[in-house]
Amino acid sequence: MAIRIVGPEQRSETAEAFIEELLAAMTWEQKLAQLQIAFRPRLEDAKDLARGGIGAVFWPRSAEAANELQRTAHEETPHGIPLLVGLDVVHGQRTTFPVPLAQAASFDPAVAETDARISAKEAASGGVNWTFSPMVDVSRDPRWGRVVEGFGEDTHVNSVFGAAKIRGYQGGSLAHKDSILACAKHFVAYGQAEGGRDYNTVDLSVQRLRNVYLEPFRAAVEAGATTVMAAFNTVSGRPAHANGDLLTGLLKDEWGFEGVVVGDADGVVNLIDHGVAADLRDALQQSYAAGLDVEMGGNAVSAEGEALLSPGDVASDRIDDGVRRVLRLKHALGLFDNPYRDAALEVTAPSEGTRLAAREAAEKCLVLLKNDGGVLPLGGSPRRILLVGPYAESNDHLGAWVQSFAEPAGTLADALREEFPDWSLTMKEGSGFFHKDPALLADAVSSAKQHDVIVVAVGEPSSLTGEASSRSDLRLPGGQEELIRAIAATGKPFAVVMFNGRPLVTSAWIDSAPSVLEAWHLGLEGPAAVARALSGQVNPGGRLPMTFPRSSSQVPIHYDHENTGRPATVSARMDEDVVDVALMGPANTDDRYTSKYRDLPLGPQFAFGHGLSYTSFQYGRLYVEKGDLPLAALRGGRTFRLQVPLSNTGDRPGDEVTLVCIRDRVASLAQPVRRLRAFARTSLDAGQTELLTFELGWNDLGFWDNGGRYMVERGDFEVYVGGGMDGCAGTVLRLT
């Protein structure tokens, strides 16, 4: 048995010297074993993995069991190397926060950071030291189920929220007992899958890859992300798990990433089905050579210690580099000093404080899509409320990527009873999630006529979102659309509350609904947050982080599209007269020949950044500190400072989300019609005014070309500052 180098008394003075000594004492098989993570549901089977020297395992569901695995690794292996213990802690461990897409709707990165900090504390108390979160895949196709796991369609929002999550998970020091390793995923362009179908092909230009999909990962690396997960998809024909240009050339060499690159579940095995590897040995060889450090699946070395690869299959320097990266993280976490957790201190249920934090987060994520006639908030003297719909008495509020041990949520019915104790509340199902029932619908309509106001609680169950949950039809499932239209036909005032994990198509009923509240899947305290918004105790201030299309056929649709050479200005009609092209000639400019659908109005149903309030806001004149700026000064760190006064002109407190967008008027590559470069959420009392300040610099005004070069070009830039994509105030910046 090799010499054990685990106790402080045997260690060299520096971490690097200690790691090099440990590395020199390891066999080829022991090194490869460190470059694996595997899942075994039975503790005894997981202990066999630990005895075999595996580097990482999935959490065995308790601090006591995690300690047993660490004890096995410490006492029953030649070097006693501690384990990384991973788990998908995506938006909560015991205390579930809103799904990440909902968090992005808050436009407040503190929501994401608070979630990650509380989640890290709860998970770490049970022995978890590694989470596979945040997902920073820019997601522009809501058919893809995993949009729920990320922060929406905008590159900048993903960058800011991803960095906030990383800070929350990793804390001020990895050595702190409440810190866990973060993992930025999925590298890269997973959200661009063709057809919105999970795991599907991705093929895109270098400039689109650089400008849109890579930037959130670069921000994650700059924020200190310790691990990055490879994506399932190909990128221009090459699967990410075996893409050396991305994993090594860009991530490690160009960006200087010093952490660990981990594969996704069986992502290496999938290289065989991709058709780029002949067998498992070939797949492992290609992946490790490309820069993958940890294979998820446990295929490189068996539990008996037999290696599938020989030293000649992959360069020893590459394997040593991967092992160093793994050992450095274990050292930084303090696992060589103490890998154990005090089982008596494990957090197994939410506290009053974490519940409050989850509720406050949920309240910030609500988006008021529509409020005609002032149906919301529900106020006045005690009234009779009918709560109808499949979400009336459902506790399905935790959302996708929640573990079975998470604290269950309550129901909207219970929350409304608590919020309106003096009101009469009746519940009717009206429709199932997946089926239509005429009897249920008739009962709901009959009951509606006996009530003063109706709340229609509809949505997309959590089971329809997340991984492997792509949908071709983005409408409400079952008979929920018919339910909304039937309630509308009663003439009674009503509000629709939608619980969902992706943008949905609402065109079949949106015109008949006076008020619509987008509630997402808000987690443990979601029902309470919704009830408080319906009563007016909370003023919804969230904004959409993804565009809501008019039709499923309209996607992918996103605000930062290119203008095309023939942008449309008016909608088309199916019954338009046929134009005699021969009379118009090849250079016609008739609007018929512009980029649009014949059977849809222009634009989305609800645009990125859309959201209403129970109060009103007004922007003053936009002030620019410098009108012109030399390019050299901008490169040297000079900035444009923008200032604009924001006033709450209504009669109640509220939050306004301010967006700062630019457009490069003339560039060497076609640019988006708008590009978000900054945002802020501001809370104002009625009548209050605050001066907002933003700065734009070198990193905001340039773009990546198809040669992989970052460019800032001279010329004029339009700047828009305000609520929503259209902007309330504009100006022109000039680079000379």
N, C-alpha and C positions, 0 to 999 in steps of 0.2 A: 504493500500500500504506500502511496506517495506521502511525502511529508505534508502535514497539515499546517497551513499558514492562515490561521483564523483569529487567534487571540491577540489582543493589543500588545502583549509582551513579545510576540514574535514578529511584529510588523516593522517595516522600514519607516523612516520618518515621514516620507511623503506618500501620497496616495498613488502616484504614478509608479514609484519604485515598488510599492507593495503589489500593485497589479502586475508589473513586469515579472516579479518573482513568482507570483502565482501562475501566471501564464506559462513561464518556463517550466514549471513543474507539472503541467497538464499534458495528457496524451491527446492524440488526434481525436479520438472518440469523445473524450471529456470536453474538448473544445466545441465539437459539433453539438454536443448535448446542450451546451449553454445557449446555442442559437436556435432554440425551439421553445414554443409554448403549446401546450395541449390541454384538453379538457377531458376529465374522467369524472362522471357524476358520483361514483362510489368512492368514499374516502380511501378504502384499502387499495383501490386501483390507482388513485392519485398518489398514494404513498409509494407505490411501485415506480411511478414516474420519478418521484423525488429520489428514490434509491438509485435509479439509473443515471442520476446526475443532471436531469433536465434543468434548464435555466429558468423556466417560468411555467406557471400553472394558472388555471382559472380558480376563482375564489370558491372554496368548499362550503360557503353559506354560514359560517360562524367564526368568531375569533378563536374558539377552542379548537375547531378543526384546522384553521389556518396555522395555529401554533403547532399542531401535531405534524403538519407537513413541513414546517420550518425545522422542527426538532429532527425529523427524519433526514432532511437534507444536511443538517448540521452534524448529526451523530453517525449516520450510516453511509456517508460517502467519503471518498478519499480526502477531499479538500474542505469539506464542510461548507461549501459555498451556499449562501442563502438564496431564497427564491424570490423572483418577482411574482406577485400575485395579481392577476388582472381581472377586470370586470368592466362591462359596459355601464358605467355610471353616467348616463347621458343627461338626465335632468332630474336627478334625485336618487337617493338610496332608500332611506325610510321615509323622508319627507319629499314628496314629489312636487316639483315646480312645474310651471307651464312648459309645454314642448318648446324646443328651440325656435321653431318658426314663430310661435307666439311671442317668445322673448324678443325676437327681432322687431315685432310690431310695437313694442314699447319704445323703440328708438332711445333706449336708456341702457347703455352697457353695464351700468351698476346692477341691473336685474340679473344679467348673465353671470357677473362676478359673484354676486351674493349666492346664487344657486350653486355655483361651483365650489365656493368656500364651505357652505354648509354640507354639500354632498361629500366633499373630501373628508371633512371631519367625521361624518357618520360612517363612511366607507372605511376610512383608515382605522377607526376604532375596532372594526371587525377583522382586520388583517389585510385588507386590500391596499396595495401600494401603486397600482397602475390602472388608469382608466383609458378606454378607447373612445375618447371624446376630447375636443369638439370636432364635429363635422363642419368643415368650411368649404364644402363644395358649392359653388355658385349654381343655383337651381332655377332654370328658366322654363321648365316644362312640368306643369303640375300633374301631368299623368304619372310621373315618376313618384312612387310612394314615399321615397326617402326625402322628399322636400321637407317633411315634417321634422327631420332630424337636423336640418341646417338653418341658415339665417336668411334664406330667400334669394332673390334674383340679382342683388347688387353686390358688386365686388367690394366696394368700400365698407358696406355694412357687414359683410362677412369678415372682412379684415379686422374691423374694430371689435365686433362681438367675439370673434375667435380669440383675439388677444385677451379680452376680458375674462373669458372662460379659463384660459391658460393661467392667468394670474391667480384666479380663484382656486384652481386645483392645486397648483404648485406652491402657493403662498410665498412668504418672504425667503424661505429656505427649505430645500428638500429634506434636510435633516430633521425638521420639526415633525413631531408625531402626528400632526394633523394634515400633512402634505402628502399628495400622491402625484405620480407622474401623469402628465397630460399627453394626449396623442392627437395630433392634427391629421384628419383623414378626409377624403381618400385621395391620395396623390396619384393621378390628378385627372380632372375633367370628367369625373364620374357622373356629375349632374348633366352632362351633355349627351347622354346615351340616346341613340337614335330611336325615335318613336316614343320616348319616355319609358322605354321598357328596361327594367332593371337588368344589370349585367351586360347590356348590349354594347355594340361597337361605338367608338368615338373617333371621328375623323375631322380635324379642324386645322386651320392655318396656324402658322407660328405666331403671328401677331394676335390672333384671337386667344390662343393658349396663353401667351404672355400677358396680355392686357386684362383678360377677364379671369381666367381660371387659376393661374399661378400666383397672382398677387396676394390672395388671402393666406397662402402657404408661406410666402416670403414674410408676410407680417407675423405669422405664427412663429417662424424661426427667430425673427427679431425680438419677439416677446418672450423667448426662452423656452419654447416647446422642446421637451426632452425626447419625444418620440414622434415619428411620422408613420402613418400606415399607407401601404401601397394600395392602389385601386384594383378592382376586378377587371376593369375594361381595358381595351387596347387604346393606344393613342397613335393615330396614323399607322395602324397596322401592327404595332408592337405592344404586346401586353405589358401593363405597368410593372408587374412582378418580375419581369425579365428585361426591363428597359434601362440599360446602363446609361444612356444619354440623360435620362431624367433622374434616376436614383443616385448616380455617382456624378456624372458630368455637371448637372445643374444643381441638385440639392446639396451634395457634399462638397464638390469642388468650387462651383461658382458662388454659392451662398455660404459656404463654410459651416454647414450643419455638422455638429459634433455628436449628436445623439444617435438613437437607434432607429433604424427603419424596420418595421415589422410588417409581415404579410397579413392579409385578411384571411378569413377562415377557408382553408383549402385553396387559397389563391394560387399557390405553387402547383398543386395537383391540377388545377384548371388549365394550366399551360398545355396539357395533353389535349384537352378538348378544343382549345384555341387552335391547335394544329401547328404549334411552334416547337413542341417537345415530343420526342418519340416515346418516352416512358418517364416514370417517376424519377429515376436517377438523372436523366437528361434535364428534367424540369428543375430539380434541386441545383444541379450544376449551373444552369443558366441563371437562376435567381440569385444565388450567392455571388456569382461572378459579376452580376449586374449591380450589386450593392445592397441587396436585401441582407439584413443582419439577423432577423429572427423569423423563422418559418412557423406559421400558425397551423398546427395540425399534428406535429410530432412525428414527422416522417423521416427525418435525417438519421436519427439514432433510435433504435428500439429500446424498450424498457430493460432488455437484457444487456444493453450496451453495445449492440452491433451497429456499426455505421454503414449506411448505404453508399456513401461516397468514400473514396480512397484519397490519400494525400495528393495523388496525381490528377484528380478530377478538377480541383479548384486550387488556385494559387494559395500557398500557406500564408502569405502576407495578407491576403483578403480575409481568410478565416481568422487570423490573429487580430486583424483590425476590428472585425465584428465582435469578437470576444472582449477585446479591450473596451469597446463601447458599452457592452452589457455590464461588465464589471465596474466600470466607472459610475454607472447609474446606481448600482447596488451599494457602492461605497458612498455616493452622495446621499442616498436615503438613510445612511447609518445602519444598514442591515448587517454589516460585518460586526458591528458593536452589539446590536440587539435586534434580532428579527421578530421578536415576540410582542404580543399585545396583551394587556391585562384584560382577561375575559370578563372580569367583573365590571369593567368600565365600557363594555361594548354598547353602543347605541342601538337599541332594537325597536324604538318607537319615536315618533316625532315629539318634540317638546312644545310647550306653549309658545316659546320664542321662535322656533323654526316654523310653526304653523302660521304665526303672525307674518313672518318674512315671506312665506309662500303666498299668503293672501294678498299682501301688499304688492308682490310681484305680479300676481294674477290681475289685480286691479289695473295695473299699468299697461297690460297687454290687450285690453278690450278695445275694439274698434267699432265706432258707431258709423255704419255704412249709409244709413238713411234715416231721416226723422221728419217726415212730412206731417204737418198738423199738430206737432207737439205731443204725440202719444206718450213719448218718453220725456222725462221720467214719470212714472206712475205716482201721482200725488193726489191731494185732496182728502176728503172725508173717507171713512171706511167704505170699501166697495166690495163687490163680488168679483173675484178673479177666477177665470178658468185657465188652468195650465194644461195644455194639450200637446200631444206629440210623443214620439218614442223616447225622447230625452226627459220627459216630465218626471219620471220616477226611476230613471237609470242612474247607476253610479259609475258609468263608463266615462270618467273625466280624467283619468291619469294619462291617457295617450299612449303612443307607441314607445317602445324601448323602456318599458317599466318592468322591473323584476317582480316575481311573484310574492316576494316578502315585503313589498312596499305597503305602507298603510293604505287601506282602501278609502276612497272618497265617499262623501255622502251624496244626496240627491238634490236637485234643484227644488223639488217640492218641499223638502225639509228646510232648505235655506230660505225659501219664500215665507214659510210659516213663521220662522224666527224673525225675518225682516218686517213682516206685516202681521203682527200678532192680533190686531183688531179687525183684520179683513177676513172675509169668507173665501176660502180657497177650495176649489174642486179640481180633481185631476181626471183626465181622460186620455187614453192612449192615442186614438185617432188613426194611427197607422203604425205598422211595424217597421223596423229598419230595412227589412229585405222583402216584405210582402205587402200586398194590398188587401184590405178587408173591408168590404162595403158596410158591414155591420158596425165596425169600429168607427168608420167615417160618419155614418148616419148618427150614431150616438153622440159624437163630438159636436156635430152641427146642431143637433137638437139642444144640447146642453149650452152651446154658445149663446143661444137666444135668451137664455135665462141669466146671463151674466153681464156685468158692466164693461169689462175689458178682458181680452184674451191674450195670453202669452203662448205663442206656438214655439215649442222647443224641438228643433229638428237638427239633423246633422248626419255626419259620416262616422260610423263607429270606429274606435281605435283599431279594430282588427283589419280595417281596410286601408290603413296607413302603415308606413314603415317599410322595411326591407321586403322584397318580393311581393309588393302590393301595388303594382302599376295598374292603372285603370284607363280604359279607352273612352269611357263616358264619365264626365265630371259632374253630372247632375246628381241631385239628392237621390239616394237609392230608395227602393220600395215605393210606397204610395205617399211620400211626404209632400211632393209637389201638389198633388191633388188635394191633400189636406189643407195646405196654405190657401189654395184658390177657393176651396169650399168655405173656409172661415171668412175669407174676404167677401164672399157672396152674401154673408149674413148681414153685412153693413155695420157690424160692431167694430169699435176701435180695437186694434190689435197690434202686437209687436212680434216679430220673428226673432228668435235667438238661435244662431247657428253654432253648433259644436263640431269642429272638424280639424283636420291636420293638413289640409292643402287648400288652395283656391278652388272654389266650386263654381259651376255655371248656374246662374240664377235667373237667366233671361225668361224662363217660362212663367215666373211668378213675381219677379221683382217689382213690376209696375203696379201690382195690386196690393203690395205690402207697404203700409205707410211708414213703418219703422223697422229697421233691421239692425241687430247688434251681432257683430262677429265675435264669438266667444272662444273659438279654438278649443283645444283640449288643455285646460288650464291647471290640471294637477289637483292635488289634495284639497286645496281651498278654493277651487274654481267655482263651485255652486254658490258659496258665500260671496265671492267677488261679483258674480253676475247679479245676485239678488240686490246687492248694495248699489250696483249701477242702475238696475231697474227702478229702485226707490229714489235715486238721486243723491244718495249719500256719497257715491263715487261718480265723478264726471268723466266719462270715457275720453281718453286722450291719446290712444294708440293710433298708428297709421299702418297701412298695408305694406308689408315687406315684399310682397309678390303681387303681380298683376292678376286681377280676376277677369278671365276672358268672357266673351259673349257666347262662345261655342267651343266645344272640345276640339273642333277642327281648326280653330284659330291659333292653337298653340304649336310651337313655342311662341310666346308673346312676352315682351319685356319693354320697359320704358326706354332703355338706352340702345335702341336699334339705330342702324344707319338710315339715312334719309332716302336712299336709292336715287337713281337718275331721274325717276319719274314719281315723285311723291304725290299722293292723292290729297286733294283738298275738299272734295265733296264725296258723299256716298254714292254707290252705284245702285241700280235697280234691276231686278230680273226682267222687267218688261220694257227696258229701254229700246228705243228704235234702233234698228241696225244701221250702222254708219257705212256709207260707201267709201271704203278705204281708197279706192282708185282716184276719187275726186280730191282726197286730202293729201296724197303724196306720201313719200317715205318719211318726211320730217314733220308729221302732224304733231300738234300739241294739244289736241282735244283731251279733256280730262278723262274720257272713257279709257284712254290708254295710259293709265297710271296704276300704281301698285295698290290693289284693294281687292276685296271680294264682291262679287255681284249680289250676294244674298245676305250681307251683313253690313250694318252701319260702320263707319270708320271708328277705329279705336276700341279699347276694351270696355267691359262693363264698369269696372272700377280700376282706376290706375294705381300703379305703385305710388305710395305716399298719401293715398286718399284716406280720409277720416274726418268725421264731424265732431262737434262738441255741444254741450248744453249751454255754452256761452259763445261769445264771438270775439274775434281778434282782428286787429288792424296793424299793418306795417306802415312805418313812416318812410321818409326819404332815405335811400341807400347812400351812404357816404364811403368814398374810396380815398384812402390816405395818399396813394400814389397813382396817378393816371397812367403814366408810362414808366417802364422799367427796362434798362438794358439787360440783354440776355446774360451777359457776363456777371452782372450783379445778382441776378436770380440764381445762377449756378453757384455763386459764392455764399448763398444763404439769405439774401434779401427776400422779402415777401411783400405781397399786396395785403393791406389790412382793410377789411370791410366792416362797416358798422351800420346797424339799422335799429331803430326803436321799434319795440313790439308792445302793443297795448291790449289789455283785456277790456273790451268795450261792452261786455255783457253785465249781467247782474248776479253772477255767481263765480266762484273760483274755478279755474280750469288749467289744463296743460296744453300748450301749443308745441308742435314739432316743426322746427324750421329746417328747411333743406337748402343747401348751397350747391348749385349746379353750374357747370360750365359747358360751353360749346366752342370748339376751335373752328372759326369761320372758314378758313382755308388751310388745308394741310396736304402733305404729300400722300397720305393714305386717308381714305374716307373715314370720318369720325362719327361717333354717336350724336344724335340730335340733342341729347342731354347726358351729362355724366356727373353723378353725385360725388362731391369732394369733401363735404362736411355736413354735419347735422347737429342739432341741439334740441333737447326737450326742456321747456321752461314752464314753471308753475307760477301763475299770476293770480292775485286776488282781483275781484271785480274793481275796475277802474285803475288798476296798477299798470305802470309802464316800466319797461326795462330796456336798456341799451345792450344789444347783442353784438359781440365782436367775433370775427372769424379772420383767419389768415390763409392765404393761398401762396404756395411756393413752387419750387422746382419739381417736386414729386407730384404735384397736382396738375400741372399744365402740359406734361409730355405724354408720350406713348411709345410702345415698343413696335419696331418695324419687323418685317419678315426675315430680317437677318439676325434677329435677337439683339438689336441695339436700341437703347433708350434714347429718345430724341425729344428735345423741346425746340420748337420752331418759332421764328419771329412771326409777328402778325397780331391780329385782333382776336380776343376771346370774349364771347358773350358770357355774362355772369347773371344768374338768377337766384334771388334769395327770397324765400317765403314758404308758405305752407302748401305742399303739393307740388307736382311737377311743373305746372305752368309758371310758378313763381309769382310773387307779388311785387317785386321790385327788380329792375334790371340795370346793368351798366356794361361798359366795354372796357376791358383791360388791353393794353397794347405792349407787346414785347418788341423792343427795337434792337 
